Amino acid sequence: NFKSNNMLIKYHDDFFVQWETVFVVNENLNLGIFNFWIDDKAYPAAGINITLNSLFYGLVSEIPMIEKLEMDIGNLPIDEIDFGDYENNNLVWINAGELYQYGFALIIGFNGNAERIFFTKDFEKTYEEIVLPKGTLLQTLKDLSQTRF
């Protein structure tokens, strides 16, 4: 079955999500395209058969972890951050599910009233960062949790 359903959730011009349902299998499995738009570039910008239902579930499952984030990472330079340290409770890895097969992952940390979103597009070899008003990613994920196919 073919079904086109293009959606966008946007709270900031430099960071938003966009997806499109390309195929529906058995009326309840939505396959399609999903991208995070960061500074006018789409990530992972690959894949047309992303299982949207499970991707959405994985992404929104991180909402409680973001809400419980206790420590600020502050303005520590990106090259001094240990992205493998899960014990300090100052970063949350966002479950990007199938997007990781294209090398893409997201991590969030806070610096006062700002959120620092770190992302990799090369399987964690390098990281980039965007700084946004605190709550941008959280509200995006909350809206994603309300999405019905």
N, CA, C and O atoms as CSV, one atom per row, in Angstrom:
chain,resi,resn,atom,element,x,y,z
A,1,ASN,N,N,0.836,-1.195,0.000
A,1,ASN,CA,C,0.000,0.000,0.000
A,1,ASN,C,C,0.871,1.246,0.000
A,1,ASN,O,O,1.900,1.292,0.674
A,2,PHE,N,N,0.464,2.238,-0.745
A,2,PHE,CA,C,1.170,3.507,-0.770
A,2,PHE,C,C,0.363,4.529,0.015
A,2,PHE,O,O,-0.850,4.653,-0.153
A,3,LYS,N,N,1.053,5.244,0.861
A,3,LYS,CA,C,0.414,6.311,1.618
A,3,LYS,C,C,1.461,7.385,1.851
A,3,LYS,O,O,2.530,7.097,2.389
A,4,SER,N,N,1.179,8.592,1.463
A,4,SER,CA,C,2.110,9.677,1.713
A,4,SER,C,C,1.551,10.545,2.824
A,4,SER,O,O,0.438,11.061,2.723
A,5,ASN,N,N,2.329,10.702,3.883
A,5,ASN,CA,C,1.914,11.494,5.028
A,5,ASN,C,C,3.143,12.241,5.503
A,5,ASN,O,O,3.949,11.691,6.253
A,6,ASN,N,N,3.297,13.476,5.083
A,6,ASN,CA,C,4.468,14.276,5.395
A,6,ASN,C,C,4.160,15.146,6.604
A,6,ASN,O,O,3.175,15.884,6.609
A,7,MET,N,N,5.000,15.059,7.627
A,7,MET,CA,C,4.755,15.814,8.850
A,7,MET,C,C,6.024,16.527,9.302
A,7,MET,O,O,7.141,16.149,8.947
A,8,LEU,N,N,5.810,17.576,10.103
A,8,LEU,CA,C,6.894,18.410,10.588
A,8,LEU,C,C,6.560,18.835,12.011
A,8,LEU,O,O,5.424,19.211,12.300
A,9,ILE,N,N,7.548,18.776,12.899
A,9,ILE,CA,C,7.405,19.339,14.246
A,9,ILE,C,C,8.566,20.304,14.416
A,9,ILE,O,O,9.735,19.928,14.334
A,10,LYS,N,N,8.207,21.567,14.657
A,10,LYS,CA,C,9.229,22.611,14.666
A,10,LYS,C,C,8.960,23.623,15.774
A,10,LYS,O,O,7.894,24.236,15.829
A,11,TYR,N,N,9.954,23.788,16.662
A,11,TYR,CA,C,9.904,24.825,17.699
A,11,TYR,C,C,11.046,25.815,17.557
A,11,TYR,O,O,11.095,26.831,18.250
A,12,HIS,N,N,11.960,25.508,16.654
A,12,HIS,CA,C,13.106,26.386,16.443
A,12,HIS,C,C,13.533,26.249,14.987
A,12,HIS,O,O,13.540,25.143,14.446
A,13,ASP,N,N,13.885,27.352,14.353
A,13,ASP,CA,C,14.261,27.317,12.939
A,13,ASP,C,C,15.505,26.472,12.667
A,13,ASP,O,O,15.671,25.955,11.562
A,14,ASP,N,N,16.375,26.327,13.660
A,14,ASP,CA,C,17.620,25.598,13.450
A,14,ASP,C,C,17.568,24.138,13.890
A,14,ASP,O,O,18.565,23.425,13.781
A,15,PHE,N,N,16.402,23.683,14.390
A,15,PHE,CA,C,16.275,22.298,14.838
A,15,PHE,C,C,14.816,21.868,14.765
A,15,PHE,O,O,13.958,22.428,15.447
A,16,PHE,N,N,14.546,20.869,13.930
A,16,PHE,CA,C,13.189,20.318,13.872
A,16,PHE,C,C,13.230,18.932,13.255
A,16,PHE,O,O,14.258,18.502,12.731
A,17,VAL,N,N,12.103,18.238,13.322
A,17,VAL,CA,C,12.016,16.902,12.737
A,17,VAL,C,C,10.999,16.915,11.602
A,17,VAL,O,O,10.020,17.662,11.612
A,18,GLN,N,N,11.273,16.059,10.628
A,18,GLN,CA,C,10.387,15.917,9.477
A,18,GLN,C,C,10.371,14.442,9.101
A,18,GLN,O,O,11.407,13.778,9.102
A,19,TRP,N,N,9.190,13.941,8.782
A,19,TRP,CA,C,9.090,12.569,8.326
A,19,TRP,C,C,8.004,12.453,7.276
A,19,TRP,O,O,7.124,13.304,7.148
A,20,GLU,N,N,8.102,11.380,6.540
A,20,GLU,CA,C,7.090,11.082,5.543
A,20,GLU,C,C,6.862,9.581,5.522
A,20,GLU,O,O,7.808,8.802,5.410
A,21,THR,N,N,5.610,9.184,5.630
A,21,THR,CA,C,5.256,7.781,5.488
A,21,THR,C,C,5.255,7.463,4.005
A,21,THR,O,O,4.555,8.108,3.225
A,22,VAL,N,N,6.038,6.470,3.619
A,22,VAL,CA,C,6.147,6.085,2.222
A,22,VAL,C,C,5.334,4.822,1.948
A,22,VAL,O,O,4.660,4.722,0.923
A,23,PHE,N,N,5.400,3.861,2.865
A,23,PHE,CA,C,4.670,2.604,2.719
A,23,PHE,C,C,3.966,2.261,4.021
A,23,PHE,O,O,4.481,2.536,5.105
A,24,VAL,N,N,2.797,1.664,3.912
A,24,VAL,CA,C,2.109,1.113,5.070
A,24,VAL,C,C,1.968,-0.382,4.826
A,24,VAL,O,O,1.437,-0.809,3.801
A,25,VAL,N,N,2.452,-1.174,5.785
A,25,VAL,CA,C,2.390,-2.619,5.676
A,25,VAL,C,C,1.362,-3.130,6.680
A,25,VAL,O,O,1.417,-2.781,7.860
A,26,ASN,N,N,0.438,-3.942,6.223
A,26,ASN,CA,C,-0.594,-4.524,7.092
A,26,ASN,C,C,-1.368,-3.474,7.887
A,26,ASN,O,O,-1.812,-3.752,9.001
A,27,GLU,N,N,-1.531,-2.303,7.346
A,27,GLU,CA,C,-2.319,-1.203,7.913
A,27,GLU,C,C,-1.838,-0.689,9.267
A,27,GLU,O,O,-2.498,0.165,9.860
A,28,ASN,N,N,-0.699,-1.186,9.777
A,28,ASN,CA,C,-0.248,-0.688,11.077
A,28,ASN,C,C,1.263,-0.542,11.198
A,28,ASN,O,O,1.770,-0.176,12.259
A,29,LEU,N,N,1.975,-0.822,10.128
A,29,LEU,CA,C,3.417,-0.671,10.143
A,29,LEU,C,C,3.793,0.389,9.109
A,29,LEU,O,O,3.672,0.171,7.904
A,30,ASN,N,N,4.250,1.535,9.603
A,30,ASN,CA,C,4.560,2.665,8.737
A,30,ASN,C,C,6.049,2.723,8.462
A,30,ASN,O,O,6.861,2.822,9.382
A,31,LEU,N,N,6.395,2.660,7.196
A,31,LEU,CA,C,7.785,2.775,6.770
A,31,LEU,C,C,7.952,4.088,6.027
A,31,LEU,O,O,7.067,4.503,5.280
A,32,GLY,N,N,9.080,4.735,6.232
A,32,GLY,CA,C,9.260,5.997,5.537
A,32,GLY,C,C,10.592,6.656,5.806
A,32,GLY,O,O,11.589,6.009,6.129
A,33,ILE,N,N,10.572,7.953,5.663
A,33,ILE,CA,C,11.747,8.810,5.780
A,33,ILE,C,C,11.626,9.599,7.078
A,33,ILE,O,O,10.541,10.070,7.419
A,34,PHE,N,N,12.729,9.746,7.799
A,34,PHE,CA,C,12.745,10.552,9.014
A,34,PHE,C,C,14.065,11.290,9.077
A,34,PHE,O,O,15.128,10.687,8.926
A,35,ASN,N,N,14.002,12.596,9.300
A,35,ASN,CA,C,15.208,13.407,9.419
A,35,ASN,C,C,15.090,14.413,10.549
A,35,ASN,O,O,14.028,14.985,10.795
A,36,PHE,N,N,16.207,14.611,11.226
A,36,PHE,CA,C,16.380,15.762,12.099
A,36,PHE,C,C,16.993,16.843,11.230
A,36,PHE,O,O,17.985,16.593,10.544
A,37,TRP,N,N,16.428,18.029,11.246
A,37,TRP,CA,C,17.005,19.172,10.530
A,37,TRP,C,C,17.768,20.008,11.548
A,37,TRP,O,O,17.192,20.521,12.507
A,38,ILE,N,N,19.071,20.138,11.325
A,38,ILE,CA,C,19.944,20.872,12.234
A,38,ILE,C,C,20.753,21.852,11.398
A,38,ILE,O,O,21.514,21.448,10.519
A,39,ASP,N,N,20.587,23.134,11.674
A,39,ASP,CA,C,21.299,24.184,10.919
A,39,ASP,C,C,21.158,24.007,9.410
A,39,ASP,O,O,22.153,24.023,8.685
A,40,ASP,N,N,19.949,23.842,8.946
A,40,ASP,CA,C,19.628,23.746,7.514
A,40,ASP,C,C,20.143,22.490,6.820
A,40,ASP,O,O,20.209,22.451,5.591
A,41,LYS,N,N,20.510,21.459,7.589
A,41,LYS,CA,C,20.939,20.199,6.989
A,41,LYS,C,C,20.118,19.065,7.591
A,41,LYS,O,O,19.818,19.068,8.785
A,42,ALA,N,N,19.760,18.100,6.755
A,42,ALA,CA,C,18.975,16.948,7.197
A,42,ALA,C,C,19.899,15.814,7.622
A,42,ALA,O,O,20.891,15.516,6.956
A,43,TYR,N,N,19.547,15.180,8.759
A,43,TYR,CA,C,20.306,14.035,9.268
A,43,TYR,C,C,19.337,12.917,9.624
A,43,TYR,O,O,18.349,13.205,10.300
A,44,PRO,N,N,19.533,11.693,9.233
A,44,PRO,CA,C,20.701,11.174,8.549
A,44,PRO,C,C,20.663,11.376,7.040
A,44,PRO,O,O,21.647,11.084,6.361
A,45,ALA,N,N,19.554,11.868,6.501
A,45,ALA,CA,C,19.438,12.122,5.055
A,45,ALA,C,C,19.672,10.854,4.249
A,45,ALA,O,O,20.268,10.881,3.172
A,46,ALA,N,N,19.189,9.741,4.795
A,46,ALA,CA,C,19.311,8.452,4.111
A,46,ALA,C,C,18.209,7.537,4.622
A,46,ALA,O,O,17.727,7.691,5.744
A,47,GLY,N,N,17.823,6.597,3.797
A,47,GLY,CA,C,16.857,5.580,4.201
A,47,GLY,C,C,15.430,5.964,3.871
A,47,GLY,O,O,14.960,7.037,4.248
A,48,ILE,N,N,14.741,5.076,3.161
A,48,ILE,CA,C,13.320,5.318,2.875
A,48,ILE,C,C,12.437,4.272,3.537
A,48,ILE,O,O,11.212,4.327,3.429
A,49,ASN,N,N,13.062,3.314,4.225
A,49,ASN,CA,C,12.297,2.260,4.874
A,49,ASN,C,C,12.510,2.247,6.383
A,49,ASN,O,O,12.589,1.180,6.993
A,50,ILE,N,N,12.603,3.426,6.983
A,50,ILE,CA,C,12.719,3.525,8.433
A,50,ILE,C,C,11.374,3.098,9.030
A,50,ILE,O,O,10.321,3.560,8.590
A,51,THR,N,N,11.415,2.226,10.019
A,51,THR,CA,C,10.191,1.798,10.692
A,51,THR,C,C,9.772,2.917,11.641
A,51,THR,O,O,10.261,3.001,12.768
A,52,LEU,N,N,8.880,3.761,11.188
A,52,LEU,CA,C,8.533,4.976,11.924
A,52,LEU,C,C,7.910,4.675,13.280
A,52,LEU,O,O,8.216,5.364,14.253
A,53,ASN,N,N,7.046,3.672,13.374
A,53,ASN,CA,C,6.401,3.359,14.653
A,53,ASN,C,C,7.441,3.085,15.734
A,53,ASN,O,O,7.368,3.663,16.818
A,54,SER,N,N,8.407,2.214,15.455
A,54,SER,CA,C,9.404,1.870,16.473
A,54,SER,C,C,10.381,3.022,16.704
A,54,SER,O,O,10.848,3.214,17.827
A,55,LEU,N,N,10.694,3.785,15.669
A,55,LEU,CA,C,11.564,4.947,15.844
A,55,LEU,C,C,10.917,5.957,16.785
A,55,LEU,O,O,11.568,6.454,17.703
A,56,PHE,N,N,9.641,6.261,16.562
A,56,PHE,CA,C,8.937,7.209,17.424
A,56,PHE,C,C,8.926,6.706,18.866
A,56,PHE,O,O,9.161,7.474,19.800
A,57,TYR,N,N,8.650,5.405,19.044
A,57,TYR,CA,C,8.617,4.829,20.385
A,57,TYR,C,C,9.972,5.000,21.072
A,57,TYR,O,O,10.031,5.405,22.233
A,58,GLY,N,N,11.048,4.696,20.368
A,58,GLY,CA,C,12.378,4.845,20.938
A,58,GLY,C,C,12.697,6.281,21.307
A,58,GLY,O,O,13.217,6.550,22.390
A,59,LEU,N,N,12.389,7.197,20.412
A,59,LEU,CA,C,12.669,8.616,20.673
A,59,LEU,C,C,11.901,9.123,21.886
A,59,LEU,O,O,12.487,9.753,22.766
A,60,VAL,N,N,10.607,8.859,21.947
A,60,VAL,CA,C,9.797,9.403,23.045
A,60,VAL,C,C,10.057,8.671,24.355
A,60,VAL,O,O,9.723,9.186,25.422
A,61,SER,N,N,10.645,7.484,24.296
A,61,SER,CA,C,10.975,6.780,25.537
A,61,SER,C,C,12.047,7.525,26.333
A,61,SER,O,O,12.248,7.242,27.514
A,62,GLU,N,N,12.724,8.461,25.705
A,62,GLU,CA,C,13.771,9.228,26.382
A,62,GLU,C,C,13.230,10.450,27.132
A,62,GLU,O,O,13.976,11.104,27.860
A,63,ILE,N,N,11.951,10.761,26.963
A,63,ILE,CA,C,11.369,11.939,27.632
A,63,ILE,C,C,11.612,11.904,29.144
A,63,ILE,O,O,12.093,12.899,29.686
A,64,PRO,N,N,11.306,10.810,29.853
A,64,PRO,CA,C,11.549,10.809,31.308
A,64,PRO,C,C,13.018,11.012,31.674
A,64,PRO,O,O,13.322,11.661,32.676
A,65,MET,N,N,13.928,10.465,30.874
A,65,MET,CA,C,15.355,10.627,31.165
A,65,MET,C,C,15.782,12.088,31.017
A,65,MET,O,O,16.573,12.590,31.815
A,66,ILE,N,N,15.260,12.763,30.003
A,66,ILE,CA,C,15.588,14.180,29.817
A,66,ILE,C,C,15.013,14.989,30.975
A,66,ILE,O,O,15.679,15.883,31.497
A,67,GLU,N,N,13.786,14.683,31.379
A,67,GLU,CA,C,13.154,15.413,32.482
A,67,GLU,C,C,13.888,15.195,33.797
A,67,GLU,O,O,13.854,16.063,34.669
A,68,LYS,N,N,14.550,14.057,33.954
A,68,LYS,CA,C,15.276,13.748,35.195
A,68,LYS,C,C,16.736,14.171,35.156
A,68,LYS,O,O,17.459,13.967,36.132
A,69,LEU,N,N,17.178,14.746,34.065
A,69,LEU,CA,C,18.578,15.139,33.932
A,69,LEU,C,C,18.933,16.110,35.054
A,69,LEU,O,O,18.394,17.215,35.118
A,70,GLU,N,N,19.838,15.696,35.934
A,70,GLU,CA,C,20.113,16.453,37.158
A,70,GLU,C,C,21.253,17.448,37.037
A,70,GLU,O,O,21.201,18.527,37.627
A,71,MET,N,N,22.271,17.098,36.285
A,71,MET,CA,C,23.477,17.909,36.272
A,71,MET,C,C,23.631,18.651,34.951
A,71,MET,O,O,23.314,18.124,33.885
A,72,ASP,N,N,24.116,19.866,35.041
A,72,ASP,CA,C,24.495,20.604,33.839
A,72,ASP,C,C,25.861,20.129,33.382
A,72,ASP,O,O,26.724,19.789,34.190
A,73,ILE,N,N,26.035,20.115,32.086
A,73,ILE,CA,C,27.369,19.848,31.553
A,73,ILE,C,C,28.147,21.173,31.466
A,73,ILE,O,O,29.364,21.192,31.283
A,74,GLY,N,N,27.398,22.276,31.604
A,74,GLY,CA,C,28.027,23.589,31.560
A,74,GLY,C,C,28.542,23.913,30.170
A,74,GLY,O,O,27.997,23.450,29.168
A,75,ASN,N,N,29.587,24.705,30.123
A,75,ASN,CA,C,30.139,25.107,28.829
A,75,ASN,C,C,31.435,24.362,28.515
A,75,ASN,O,O,32.298,24.873,27.801
A,76,LEU,N,N,31.559,23.162,29.051
A,76,LEU,CA,C,32.716,22.320,28.770
A,76,LEU,C,C,32.902,22.184,27.265
A,76,LEU,O,O,31.943,21.862,26.563
A,77,PRO,N,N,34.094,22.416,26.751
A,77,PRO,CA,C,34.316,22.295,25.305
A,77,PRO,C,C,33.995,20.882,24.812
A,77,PRO,O,O,34.237,19.900,25.513
A,78,ILE,N,N,33.458,20.796,23.618
A,78,ILE,CA,C,33.008,19.524,23.070
A,78,ILE,C,C,34.128,18.489,23.030
A,78,ILE,O,O,33.869,17.301,23.225
A,79,ASP,N,N,35.358,18.910,22.783
A,79,ASP,CA,C,36.453,17.936,22.705
A,79,ASP,C,C,36.894,17.426,24.076
A,79,ASP,O,O,37.737,16.532,24.156
A,80,GLU,N,N,36.336,17.983,25.160
A,80,GLU,CA,C,36.641,17.505,26.512
A,80,GLU,C,C,35.511,16.668,27.102
A,80,GLU,O,O,35.613,16.216,28.243
A,81,ILE,N,N,34.452,16.457,26.354
A,81,ILE,CA,C,33.308,15.698,26.851
A,81,ILE,C,C,33.517,14.222,26.574
A,81,ILE,O,O,33.862,13.827,25.460
A,82,ASP,N,N,33.306,13.414,27.597
A,82,ASP,CA,C,33.386,11.964,27.451
A,82,ASP,C,C,31.975,11.447,27.174
A,82,ASP,O,O,31.186,11.258,28.100
A,83,PHE,N,N,31.661,11.221,25.901
A,83,PHE,CA,C,30.318,10.800,25.521
A,83,PHE,C,C,30.012,9.363,25.933
A,83,PHE,O,O,28.865,8.923,25.845
A,84,GLY,N,N,31.012,8.645,26.373
A,84,GLY,CA,C,30.790,7.280,26.844
A,84,GLY,C,C,30.520,7.199,28.330
A,84,GLY,O,O,30.279,6.108,28.847
A,85,ASP,N,N,30.553,8.333,29.042
A,85,ASP,CA,C,30.347,8.342,30.494
A,85,ASP,C,C,28.873,8.533,30.810
A,85,ASP,O,O,28.343,9.640,30.723
A,86,TYR,N,N,28.219,7.438,31.177
A,86,TYR,CA,C,26.793,7.492,31.487
A,86,TYR,C,C,26.536,7.703,32.968
A,86,TYR,O,O,25.387,7.887,33.369
A,87,GLU,N,N,27.567,7.682,33.785
A,87,GLU,CA,C,27.405,7.702,35.237
A,87,GLU,C,C,27.235,9.104,35.824
A,87,GLU,O,O,26.691,9.248,36.919
A,88,ASN,N,N,27.687,10.128,35.121
A,88,ASN,CA,C,27.644,11.483,35.689
A,88,ASN,C,C,26.263,12.111,35.683
A,88,ASN,O,O,26.063,13.145,36.320
A,89,ASN,N,N,25.303,11.520,34.985
A,89,ASN,CA,C,23.945,12.039,34.906
A,89,ASN,C,C,23.903,13.479,34.395
A,89,ASN,O,O,23.099,14.286,34.861
A,90,ASN,N,N,24.780,13.798,33.426
A,90,ASN,CA,C,24.740,15.129,32.831
A,90,ASN,C,C,24.492,15.070,31.325
A,90,ASN,O,O,24.456,16.104,30.658
A,91,LEU,N,N,24.321,13.857,30.787
A,91,LEU,CA,C,24.008,13.669,29.373
A,91,LEU,C,C,22.948,12.583,29.237
A,91,LEU,O,O,22.881,11.658,30.046
A,92,VAL,N,N,22.131,12.708,28.214
A,92,VAL,CA,C,21.174,11.654,27.879
A,92,VAL,C,C,21.371,11.304,26.414
A,92,VAL,O,O,21.295,12.164,25.537
A,93,TRP,N,N,21.627,10.020,26.164
A,93,TRP,CA,C,21.671,9.510,24.794
A,93,TRP,C,C,20.245,9.326,24.334
A,93,TRP,O,O,19.447,8.686,25.018
A,94,ILE,N,N,19.916,9.878,23.187
A,94,ILE,CA,C,18.575,9.762,22.635
A,94,ILE,C,C,18.526,8.511,21.759
A,94,ILE,O,O,19.358,8.339,20.869
A,95,ASN,N,N,17.559,7.650,22.012
A,95,ASN,CA,C,17.427,6.407,21.261
A,95,ASN,C,C,16.965,6.727,19.842
A,95,ASN,O,O,15.778,6.947,19.602
A,96,ALA,N,N,17.901,6.751,18.915
A,96,ALA,CA,C,17.583,7.081,17.520
A,96,ALA,C,C,17.353,5.830,16.680
A,96,ALA,O,O,17.292,5.907,15.453
A,97,GLY,N,N,17.225,4.679,17.335
A,97,GLY,CA,C,16.846,3.444,16.664
A,97,GLY,C,C,17.559,3.203,15.344
A,97,GLY,O,O,18.787,3.224,15.265
A,98,GLU,N,N,16.763,2.976,14.317
A,98,GLU,CA,C,17.285,2.650,12.990
A,98,GLU,C,C,18.126,3.756,12.368
A,98,GLU,O,O,18.875,3.496,11.427
A,99,LEU,N,N,18.021,4.976,12.866
A,99,LEU,CA,C,18.829,6.059,12.301
A,99,LEU,C,C,20.320,5.800,12.527
A,99,LEU,O,O,21.171,6.298,11.790
A,100,TYR,N,N,20.618,5.010,13.565
A,100,TYR,CA,C,22.027,4.722,13.840
A,100,TYR,C,C,22.650,3.860,12.751
A,100,TYR,O,O,23.869,3.882,12.578
A,101,GLN,N,N,21.851,3.109,12.019
A,101,GLN,CA,C,22.434,2.323,10.929
A,101,GLN,C,C,23.037,3.215,9.848
A,101,GLN,O,O,23.805,2.748,9.006
A,102,TYR,N,N,22.690,4.482,9.874
A,102,TYR,CA,C,23.273,5.466,8.952
A,102,TYR,C,C,24.317,6.332,9.646
A,102,TYR,O,O,24.781,7.327,9.087
A,103,GLY,N,N,24.686,5.948,10.874
A,103,GLY,CA,C,25.732,6.655,11.601
A,103,GLY,C,C,25.252,7.781,12.486
A,103,GLY,O,O,26.069,8.469,13.098
A,104,PHE,N,N,23.928,7.994,12.572
A,104,PHE,CA,C,23.398,9.164,13.271
A,104,PHE,C,C,22.989,8.842,14.709
A,104,PHE,O,O,22.319,7.842,14.967
A,105,ALA,N,N,23.399,9.696,15.631
A,105,ALA,CA,C,22.994,9.602,17.033
A,105,ALA,C,C,22.924,11.005,17.625
A,105,ALA,O,O,23.599,11.923,17.157
A,106,LEU,N,N,22.097,11.162,18.663
A,106,LEU,CA,C,21.898,12.436,19.366
A,106,LEU,C,C,22.165,12.255,20.856
A,106,LEU,O,O,21.856,11.213,21.434
A,107,ILE,N,N,22.739,13.278,21.462
A,107,ILE,CA,C,22.948,13.315,22.903
A,107,ILE,C,C,22.555,14.718,23.355
A,107,ILE,O,O,22.820,15.694,22.654
A,108,ILE,N,N,21.922,14.822,24.529
A,108,ILE,CA,C,21.545,16.142,25.045
A,108,ILE,C,C,22.166,16.362,26.415
A,108,ILE,O,O,22.265,15.445,27.230
A,109,GLY,N,N,22.579,17.591,26.643
A,109,GLY,CA,C,23.052,18.050,27.937
A,109,GLY,C,C,22.609,19.496,28.108
A,109,GLY,O,O,22.224,20.147,27.138
A,110,PHE,N,N,22.662,19.996,29.325
A,110,PHE,CA,C,22.208,21.358,29.592
A,110,PHE,C,C,23.345,22.258,30.042
A,110,PHE,O,O,24.335,21.804,30.616
A,111,ASN,N,N,23.179,23.540,29.768
A,111,ASN,CA,C,24.068,24.583,30.250
A,111,ASN,C,C,23.161,25.741,30.667
A,111,ASN,O,O,22.865,26.627,29.866
A,112,GLY,N,N,22.727,25.725,31.917
A,112,GLY,CA,C,21.800,26.749,32.394
A,112,GLY,C,C,20.481,26.663,31.665
A,112,GLY,O,O,19.825,25.622,31.686
A,113,ASN,N,N,20.082,27.750,31.018
A,113,ASN,CA,C,18.811,27.795,30.288
A,113,ASN,C,C,18.963,27.405,28.825
A,113,ASN,O,O,18.082,27.674,28.008
A,114,ALA,N,N,20.068,26.779,28.506
A,114,ALA,CA,C,20.307,26.335,27.129
A,114,ALA,C,C,20.457,24.815,27.127
A,114,ALA,O,O,20.893,24.210,28.106
A,115,GLU,N,N,20.085,24.227,26.009
A,115,GLU,CA,C,20.375,22.809,25.840
A,115,GLU,C,C,21.430,22.664,24.763
A,115,GLU,O,O,21.407,23.341,23.735
A,116,ARG,N,N,22.347,21.767,25.033
A,116,ARG,CA,C,23.415,21.467,24.094
A,116,ARG,C,C,23.076,20.120,23.473
A,116,ARG,O,O,23.061,19.092,24.149
A,117,ILE,N,N,22.806,20.146,22.187
A,117,ILE,CA,C,22.503,18.911,21.479
A,117,ILE,C,C,23.731,18.551,20.659
A,117,ILE,O,O,24.161,19.289,19.773
A,118,PHE,N,N,24.272,17.397,20.988
A,118,PHE,CA,C,25.435,16.871,20.287
A,118,PHE,C,C,24.937,15.809,19.324
A,118,PHE,O,O,24.023,15.050,19.649
A,119,PHE,N,N,25.527,15.752,18.155
A,119,PHE,CA,C,25.108,14.738,17.195
A,119,PHE,C,C,26.311,14.229,16.427
A,119,PHE,O,O,27.292,14.940,16.210
A,120,THR,N,N,26.202,12.977,16.023
A,120,THR,CA,C,27.228,12.344,15.209
A,120,THR,C,C,26.563,11.805,13.965
A,120,THR,O,O,25.418,11.354,14.006
A,121,LYS,N,N,27.260,11.851,12.892
A,121,LYS,CA,C,26.741,11.313,11.631
A,121,LYS,C,C,27.702,10.280,11.055
A,121,LYS,O,O,27.542,9.824,9.923
A,122,ASP,N,N,28.717,9.915,11.866
A,122,ASP,CA,C,29.737,8.980,11.396
A,122,ASP,C,C,30.036,7.898,12.445
A,122,ASP,O,O,31.192,7.545,12.682
A,123,PHE,N,N,28.979,7.389,13.056
A,123,PHE,CA,C,29.108,6.306,14.034
A,123,PHE,C,C,30.005,6.680,15.208
A,123,PHE,O,O,30.814,5.865,15.653
A,124,GLU,N,N,29.870,7.898,15.710
A,124,GLU,CA,C,30.554,8.376,16.912
A,124,GLU,C,C,32.043,8.654,16.731
A,124,GLU,O,O,32.773,8.769,17.715
A,125,LYS,N,N,32.500,8.763,15.492
A,125,LYS,CA,C,33.906,9.139,15.274
A,125,LYS,C,C,34.107,10.611,15.596
A,125,LYS,O,O,35.111,10.994,16.196
A,126,THR,N,N,33.138,11.439,15.191
A,126,THR,CA,C,33.179,12.873,15.480
A,126,THR,C,C,31.800,13.324,15.949
A,126,THR,O,O,30.790,12.672,15.682
A,127,TYR,N,N,31.779,14.454,16.656
A,127,TYR,CA,C,30.542,15.040,17.146
A,127,TYR,C,C,30.482,16.504,16.744
A,127,TYR,O,O,31.500,17.192,16.667
A,128,GLU,N,N,29.264,16.960,16.492
A,128,GLU,CA,C,29.001,18.381,16.291
A,128,GLU,C,C,27.987,18.800,17.344
A,128,GLU,O,O,27.445,17.963,18.066
A,129,GLU,N,N,27.735,20.103,17.426
A,129,GLU,CA,C,26.852,20.602,18.479
A,129,GLU,C,C,26.010,21.758,17.967
A,129,GLU,O,O,26.433,22.550,17.126
A,130,ILE,N,N,24.792,21.820,18.515
A,130,ILE,CA,C,23.947,22.994,18.341
A,130,ILE,C,C,23.421,23.374,19.726
A,130,ILE,O,O,23.057,22.502,20.515
A,131,VAL,N,N,23.382,24.661,20.015
A,131,VAL,CA,C,22.877,25.160,21.287
A,131,VAL,C,C,21.518,25.802,21.034
A,131,VAL,O,O,21.373,26.660,20.163
A,132,LEU,N,N,20.525,25.372,21.812
A,132,LEU,CA,C,19.143,25.822,21.633
A,132,LEU,C,C,18.550,26.235,22.975
A,132,LEU,O,O,19.101,25.893,24.021
A,133,PRO,N,N,17.433,26.967,22.962
A,133,PRO,CA,C,16.755,27.258,24.221
A,133,PRO,C,C,16.331,25.961,24.908
A,133,PRO,O,O,15.865,25.028,24.255
A,134,LYS,N,N,16.495,25.912,26.213
A,134,LYS,CA,C,16.150,24.712,26.976
A,134,LYS,C,C,14.679,24.359,26.744
A,134,LYS,O,O,13.803,25.220,26.830
A,135,GLY,N,N,14.427,23.103,26.454
A,135,GLY,CA,C,13.067,22.614,26.239
A,135,GLY,C,C,12.722,22.359,24.787
A,135,GLY,O,O,11.674,21.782,24.499
A,136,THR,N,N,13.576,22.773,23.866
A,136,THR,CA,C,13.281,22.606,22.436
A,136,THR,C,C,13.161,21.133,22.071
A,136,THR,O,O,12.156,20.725,21.488
A,137,LEU,N,N,14.153,20.338,22.398
A,137,LEU,CA,C,14.108,18.914,22.068
A,137,LEU,C,C,13.004,18.207,22.842
A,137,LEU,O,O,12.284,17.382,22.280
A,138,LEU,N,N,12.865,18.522,24.124
A,138,LEU,CA,C,11.847,17.875,24.947
A,138,LEU,C,C,10.448,18.114,24.381
A,138,LEU,O,O,9.656,17.176,24.282
A,139,GLN,N,N,10.136,19.342,24.013
A,139,GLN,CA,C,8.809,19.635,23.462
A,139,GLN,C,C,8.618,18.956,22.109
A,139,GLN,O,O,7.521,18.492,21.798
A,140,THR,N,N,9.659,18.897,21.320
A,140,THR,CA,C,9.589,18.200,20.038
A,140,THR,C,C,9.236,16.735,20.265
A,140,THR,O,O,8.360,16.197,19.587
A,141,LEU,N,N,9.913,16.085,21.217
A,141,LEU,CA,C,9.631,14.674,21.499
A,141,LEU,C,C,8.238,14.485,22.091
A,141,LEU,O,O,7.564,13.503,21.781
A,142,LYS,N,N,7.803,15.409,22.933
A,142,LYS,CA,C,6.441,15.304,23.489
A,142,LYS,C,C,5.396,15.386,22.383
A,142,LYS,O,O,4.416,14.642,22.397
A,143,ASP,N,N,5.600,16.278,21.434
A,143,ASP,CA,C,4.660,16.361,20.311
A,143,ASP,C,C,4.725,15.107,19.454
A,143,ASP,O,O,3.700,14.642,18.956
A,144,LEU,N,N,5.913,14.559,19.279
A,144,LEU,CA,C,6.075,13.325,18.529
A,144,LEU,C,C,5.322,12.182,19.209
A,144,LEU,O,O,4.795,11.294,18.539
A,145,SER,N,N,5.276,12.210,20.531
A,145,SER,CA,C,4.569,11.157,21.269
A,145,SER,C,C,3.061,11.209,21.033
A,145,SER,O,O,2.365,10.222,21.270
A,146,GLN,N,N,2.558,12.335,20.574
A,146,GLN,CA,C,1.123,12.484,20.304
A,146,GLN,C,C,0.762,12.147,18.868
A,146,GLN,O,O,-0.410,12.186,18.494
A,147,THR,N,N,1.756,11.820,18.069
A,147,THR,CA,C,1.533,11.532,16.656
A,147,THR,C,C,0.816,10.200,16.477
A,147,THR,O,O,1.207,9.186,17.056
A,148,ARG,N,N,-0.213,10.217,15.687
A,148,ARG,CA,C,-0.955,9.009,15.341
A,148,ARG,C,C,-0.911,8.807,13.841
A,148,ARG,O,O,-1.110,9.738,13.062
A,149,PHE,N,N,-0.652,7.589,13.461
A,149,PHE,CA,C,-0.594,7.279,12.031
A,149,PHE,C,C,-1.978,6.956,11.519
A,149,PHE,O,O,-2.146,6.666,10.335
